[in-house]
């Protein structure tokens, strides 16, 4: 990433084969629009979530583990960089925005985002709070741990 936060003028800087493929899709759309006069739009979508999100994605990993912790089925959730920032939106909103893109008189390219960033830590805290779980964080870096202090008003074992 070349600048944080990103703007509409931030140059593309793909860092994976997946990102390169997305960039190809972007430019082929622009090419068809400009060369053949096709009505073609690009939507550059930031992270968007829904209940259908796969469990390998951090948001589902968090919500699934927090739900299991609240039910006493799990006691631990392992995560990477808790300070990583993401612009998370809801998939239904993003689908509506894509439909709106296609309703414009002239085809254009659009960035779809909320404009608000949250850290993975904030996501964990908000998900836990929704289920009545109070957390306390101890340590720093890779040694940092989130400790369950209480679940729905009851002291957690060892909390």
Helices and strands as residue ranges (DSSP letters): H 17-36, E 42-45, E 48-49, H 58-70, E 85-86, E 89-90, H 91-101, E 109-112, E 118-119, H 120-130, E 133-138, G 141-143, E 145-151, E 154-155
